[in-house]
Amino acid sequence: MAPDTSLTLSTGQYDPKAPGMVTWFDAIPGFLDGSDTPRAYLERRLELIAAREPDVKAFVATAVTVARKAADKATTRYRENRPLSVVDGMPVVIKDLYEVKGMPTELNSPAMAGYGGDKDCAHARALRDGGAAILAKTVTTEFGSSDPGPTRNLFDPTRTPGGSSSGTSAAVGAGFVPAGTGSQVRGSIQRPAGYCGNWALKPTFGALNRLGGHSMSPSQSVLGVHAGSLEDCWATAFYISSTAGGDPGQPGLYGEKSLGTAVKPARLVRLDTRGWKDTEDETKDHFEAFLKDLQGKGVEIVSRRDDPDIEALEVALTTIPEFLTPMFAWEMLWAGRVQRDKGEMYISEAILNRLARGETMTIEDYRDCLDKREALRAAFNKVKDRADAFVTLSALGPAPVGMAVGDPVYGDMSACLAAPAYNLPLLADRGLPMGIQLLGHPHGDFALGRLGLWLRDTVLGAS
């Protein structure tokens, strides 16, 4: 069993080889042989939370008594060698866009004060049925979109944790829990995972069931997983999908319950995206050095300079602002009006302005947005067989000072392409986490994760 070092983690210099996160998959043998228990594991998490949560501010509600009862039941099952599932006893947190029985779902908005608490969303029910100890609801931005909440970056409290999966990314990065759920419309999984040093999966669109959640952009929103290890990230996501399925009409995640053997990529496509021009110089230097190191280890790196179809994809990626913002404005009309009807004083100016823009649109305008998104996906499909995966950044630089959640530009790509992407916390940049984004084609989540294992083992050393 790996040592639990998170209690000694302090803010300051980030080391991707010793990040302070905790894992679950490698604790299970200790539960089975009796050298550890899920209840003892939970108590270590609670000790750390008591020490650091007042500064990190990841949670909006907790259910400690419920979590302890779940951990006790799991402890008994492990003692009898009959765990319910891979998540049996695991402390988990849920982003506060999704309903959880016993805790309100307020979406960081006074318009939703006191809402819910009477039922579980689909993925919370799946986790609970598998024995997981649902410990808390985590901070999000307003409606998962605009004004940030109180969460701070665990490595530097003057900086943002990113958003909108702010609380989950900070809680996982701080070692409060081994895994939690987030969601993404633009960059809301990738960017905060990059800022907080998480392993995270933004899966293929619809691969994890979103029922019981609240989204203002249903054609873009995706439920995903943040975790302290790539193994836990995949295992938790695959468990949810295998139990609750994907969104209605979607087939869920393909693959196996564990990632298994690492696979070396033969070729990766390096994507600049429209974010490169605004990326900080030091971050660019780290990324270039990372790619050069991969080449030295026998991985071929190709780019827009090597293939006209990759160049065409890069050009197509620059069209995202033309359709994404108006599409979001149109799709939020129903949910936005419902909230505005409660009183404009409860809604931020940014949300009101976006709603007003949607009200100027017609159905033909929305159809034009969809056509442009399909044109981008067609350009992506043309390069499907050119490499094992695509590699780019997760953010423009380290987490910015202040509470603004950061530019989602690097996350826009996977969201608009309905494609899977992992944040791999492989690098440090000026003493803070720097995420590498590994992108694949729809339904390639499992194979992409195995490539991620090789990158992790190669850059950081085998776990």
Secondary structure as GFF3:
##gff-version 3
##sequence-region A 1 463
A	DSSP	three_ten_helix	6	8	.	.	.	ID=ss1
A	DSSP	alpha_helix	28	33	.	.	.	ID=ss2
A	DSSP	alpha_helix	38	56	.	.	.	ID=ss3
A	DSSP	beta_strand	59	62	.	.	.	ID=ss4
A	DSSP	alpha_helix	64	79	.	.	.	ID=ss5
A	DSSP	beta_strand	91	95	.	.	.	ID=ss6
A	DSSP	three_ten_helix	110	112	.	.	.	ID=ss7
A	DSSP	alpha_helix	122	129	.	.	.	ID=ss8
A	DSSP	beta_strand	133	138	.	.	.	ID=ss9
A	DSSP	three_ten_helix	142	144	.	.	.	ID=ss10
A	DSSP	alpha_helix	166	173	.	.	.	ID=ss11
A	DSSP	beta_strand	179	184	.	.	.	ID=ss12
A	DSSP	alpha_helix	190	196	.	.	.	ID=ss13
A	DSSP	beta_strand	199	202	.	.	.	ID=ss14
A	DSSP	beta_strand	222	227	.	.	.	ID=ss15
A	DSSP	alpha_helix	230	244	.	.	.	ID=ss16
A	DSSP	beta_strand	267	270	.	.	.	ID=ss17
A	DSSP	three_ten_helix	276	278	.	.	.	ID=ss18
A	DSSP	alpha_helix	281	296	.	.	.	ID=ss19
A	DSSP	beta_strand	300	302	.	.	.	ID=ss20
A	DSSP	alpha_helix	308	317	.	.	.	ID=ss21
A	DSSP	alpha_helix	320	331	.	.	.	ID=ss22
A	DSSP	alpha_helix	333	340	.	.	.	ID=ss23
A	DSSP	three_ten_helix	344	346	.	.	.	ID=ss24
A	DSSP	alpha_helix	349	359	.	.	.	ID=ss25
A	DSSP	alpha_helix	363	381	.	.	.	ID=ss26
A	DSSP	beta_strand	389	393	.	.	.	ID=ss27
A	DSSP	alpha_helix	409	417	.	.	.	ID=ss28
A	DSSP	beta_strand	421	429	.	.	.	ID=ss29
A	DSSP	beta_strand	432	439	.	.	.	ID=ss30
A	DSSP	alpha_helix	445	460	.	.	.	ID=ss31
###
